[in-house]
């Protein structure tokens, strides 16, 4: 059975692994390699590939380590160029093409972030069904049918961000950057409501801001809007990611 294992989900580092004990897919390379090894019981050879959304350090800092550990790395041309990866085990992805990685099929799509060529991913595996992964994007211009599991950024709440600017905790430039690069709670709700959630088994809110979010409030707001109780991503969390409820 496939589990989603969360190694990290914050601006300090992002790393997720879908792992059924036989094969695994790494999502993001922002966490120390040791924590990745531990996550797959030190059996790195079962990681079929690593997909990276964009070049920022909290998502890509350890990409070269993955590559050198014989894990094929997949990202857009722009992301690979900015990370400075080249040579063996590096695969450039093109939006809306499908990539077969073990029994996983991954289709990247463009997202809205201050990076060279950032991607979100639709991931399919026979055990998980369709998984949506989208982080570091201030909105999603696409909707997706028949999702079974969702990992979506829910970074900040506007009034908390504004109050932090007023209190001098966040500077105005940071505020503007956040609003043009990360997803607010309101946009997260709008994004979810634009999709068909009938077959969704897991909704995981990822990449909450340390200063501009309120996990408990987010949980309640998303629950009342969608009828699905979301999980808030935390390091060390393991969530069964199945196609069906039972
Ligand atoms: Zn970023």
Boltz pocket constraint, residues with backbone or C-beta under 6 A from the ligand:
constraints:
  - pocket:
      binder: B
      contacts: [[A, 54], [A, 56], [A, 113], [A, 115], [A, 136]]
      max_distance: 6.0
